[in-house]
Amino acid sequence: MTRSSPGRHVAAAGQKGLALFVALIVLVAMSLAGIALVRSVDTATLIAGNIAFRQSATTSGDAGVEAARAWLIANNGSTLQDDRSGDGYYATSQDALDLTGNRTPGDTADDVGWDGAGAVAPKCLVADNAGNTSCYVIHRLCNTAGPLSGATCSTQQAAKGGSSLGAMRPMTTDQERSWSDAATLAYYRVTVRIAGPRNNTSFIQAFILI
């Protein structure tokens, strides 16, 4: 009859225990690697989604700027001397206004009412095919309402259409430049807020000279 040595049983049991311990460590390491991979994929998906939204929002924001520009051109003249809140237009720059709502969070008294609560009402367009809704406000860069004045507004001189201002003259002619045929143009600031279908928001701003 063959008898086994007690020492061999102890060694075999110790090896099995060590193998189980190593297997548990490997299992934990694989689990952590799997979790890290899932988080990495989620982060990449989130980044891709944000980039796609920004691209879509930029396109929608451009439509808002173009709508504001078209309104300014159509109403150029005495209409622009006073506020037209129903059209999102304001004849002064309103520098104290919190355009994004981030300067004084929790206080809507100086906000644009992008979501309905605020001191200034924007003009909102119909949502586009991507589900983005663009709203804009137009500010004439003037300190006071009323007729356009270079003393109170940011302006620039430009030649009137059909005038001879800036036309080439013979080099032998020595004449002073005259701005009698010039027009005074005003600067307007257009701020557009784009609200996406996933509750994402983006802002763009443009300056228009008309």
C-alpha positions in Angstrom: 0.0 0.0 0.0 1.3 3.4 -1.0 1.1 6.1 1.6 1.1 9.8 0.8 3.2 12.3 2.7 1.3 14.9 4.7 3.8 17.5 3.5 2.7 17.0 -0.1 -1.0 17.6 0.8 0.0 20.9 2.4 2.0 22.1 -0.6 -0.7 21.2 -3.0 -3.3 23.1 -1.0 -1.0 26.1 -0.8 -0.5 26.1 -4.6 -4.3 25.9 -5.1 -4.8 28.9 -2.7 -2.2 30.9 -4.5 -3.7 30.2 -7.9 -7.1 31.3 -6.7 -5.6 34.5 -5.3 -3.8 35.2 -8.6 -7.0 34.5 -10.6 -9.0 36.9 -8.4 -6.3 39.6 -9.0 -6.5 39.0 -12.8 -10.3 39.1 -12.7 -10.3 42.5 -10.8 -7.7 43.9 -13.2 -9.9 42.8 -16.2 -13.0 44.3 -14.6 -11.2 47.6 -14.1 -9.9 47.6 -17.7 -13.5 46.9 -18.9 -14.9 49.8 -16.9 -12.2 52.1 -18.2 -12.9 51.1 -21.8 -16.6 51.7 -21.3 -15.9 55.2 -19.8 -13.5 55.9 -22.7 -16.1 55.0 -25.3 -18.8 57.1 -23.4 -16.4 60.1 -23.3 -15.6 59.7 -27.0 -19.3 59.5 -27.9 -20.0 62.6 -25.7 -17.2 64.6 -27.4 -18.4 63.6 -30.9 -21.9 64.6 -29.9 -20.7 68.0 -28.7 -18.7 68.6 -31.8 -21.7 67.6 -34.0 -23.9 70.0 -32.0 -21.5 72.9 -32.3 -21.3 72.4 -36.0 -25.1 72.3 -36.3 -25.5 75.2 -33.9 -23.0 77.3 -36.0 -25.1 76.7 -39.1 -28.3 77.6 -37.2 -26.6 80.7 -35.7 -25.6 81.9 -39.1 -29.3 81.8 -40.1 -30.1 83.9 -37.0 -27.5 86.5 -38.0 -28.7 86.6 -41.5 -32.3 87.0 -40.4 -31.2 90.0 -38.2 -29.3 91.5 -41.0 -32.2 91.2 -43.4 -34.5 92.9 -40.8 -32.0 95.8 -40.3 -31.8 96.4 -44.1 -35.6 96.2 -44.5 -36.1 98.7 -41.6 -33.1 101.0 -42.1 -34.1 104.6 -41.4 -36.2 106.2 -38.7 -37.5 102.8 -37.5 -34.1 102.1 -36.0 -34.2 105.2 -33.8 -36.3 103.6 -31.1 -36.7 100.1 -29.5 -38.7 97.5 -31.4 -38.9 94.8 -28.7 -41.3 92.7 -30.7 -38.6 92.3 -33.3 -35.7 91.9 -30.8 -34.3 95.3 -31.7 -33.0 97.9 -29.2 -31.7 101.4 -30.2 -29.0 101.5 -27.5 -26.2 99.2 -26.6 -27.5 98.3 -23.1 -24.0 97.5 -21.9 -25.2 96.5 -18.4 -27.3 93.7 -19.9 -26.2 90.1 -19.1 -26.4 88.6 -22.6 -25.7 85.0 -21.5 -27.0 85.0 -18.0 -23.6 83.9 -16.6 -22.5 87.2 -15.2 -25.2 87.5 -12.6 -26.6 83.9 -12.2 -29.8 83.7 -10.3 -30.8 87.3 -11.2 -32.9 87.6 -14.3 -33.5 91.4 -13.9 -30.6 92.1 -16.3 -31.0 89.1 -18.5 -32.2 88.6 -22.0 -35.4 86.6 -21.9 -34.2 83.7 -23.9 -36.5 81.4 -22.0 -39.1 84.0 -21.3 -37.8 85.6 -18.1 -35.7 88.7 -18.5 -35.5 92.4 -19.0 -35.1 92.2 -22.8 -37.2 90.2 -25.3 -35.4 88.4 -28.2 -36.8 87.5 -31.6 -37.0 83.7 -32.1 -37.0 81.8 -35.4 -38.8 78.6 -36.1 -36.8 75.5 -35.2 -34.8 74.1 -38.1 -34.7 70.5 -39.3 -32.0 69.6 -36.8 -34.2 70.8 -33.9 -32.2 73.9 -33.2 -34.1 77.1 -32.2 -32.2 80.4 -32.8 -33.2 83.6 -31.0 -31.5 86.9 -31.5 -31.3 90.4 -30.1 -30.0 93.4 -32.0 -28.4 96.4 -30.3 -27.5 99.6 -32.0 -24.2 100.7 -30.5 -25.4 104.0 -29.3 -25.6 105.6 -25.8 -29.0 107.1 -26.5 -32.0 106.4 -28.7 -33.0 108.8 -31.4 -31.4 110.0 -34.6 -28.0 108.5 -35.5 -25.2 110.7 -34.2 -21.5 110.3 -34.3 -21.3 111.9 -30.9 -23.3 109.2 -29.2 -23.0 106.2 -31.5 -20.3 104.0 -33.0 -20.4 105.1 -36.7 -18.3 105.0 -39.8 -18.3 107.2 -42.9 -18.8 105.5 -46.3 -19.4 106.7 -49.8 -23.0 106.8 -50.9 -24.1 104.5 -53.7 -23.5 106.2 -57.1 -21.3 109.0 -55.7 -17.9 109.9 -57.1 -16.2 109.7 -53.7 -13.1 107.6 -54.0 -13.0 107.7 -57.8 -9.6 107.9 -59.5 -8.5 111.4 -60.4 -5.6 112.5 -62.7 -2.3 112.5 -60.8 -1.8 116.2 -61.9 -4.9 117.2 -60.0 -4.4 118.3 -56.5 -7.8 118.3 -54.7 -8.9 117.9 -51.1 -10.9 114.9 -50.4 -14.5 115.7 -49.8 -17.0 113.7 -47.7 -20.0 115.7 -49.0 -21.2 112.5 -50.7 -20.6 110.3 -47.7 -23.2 108.4 -45.6 -23.0 107.8 -41.9 -23.3 104.1 -41.1 -24.1 102.7 -37.7 -22.7 99.6 -36.0 -25.1 96.9 -34.8 -24.4 94.0 -32.5 -26.3 90.8 -33.1 -26.3 88.2 -30.4 -27.8 84.8 -31.2 -28.6 82.0 -28.8 -29.0 78.5 -30.2 -31.0 75.9 -28.2 -30.5 72.3 -29.3 -32.8 69.3 -29.0 -30.7 67.9 -26.1 -31.0 71.0 -23.9 -27.6 72.2 -25.2 -27.1 75.9 -25.8 -24.6 77.9 -27.7 -24.0 81.6 -28.4 -22.5 83.5 -31.3 -22.2 87.2 -31.9 -21.7 89.3 -35.0 -21.3 93.1 -35.8 -23.0 94.6 -38.7 -22.4 98.0 -40.3 -25.4 99.5 -42.1 
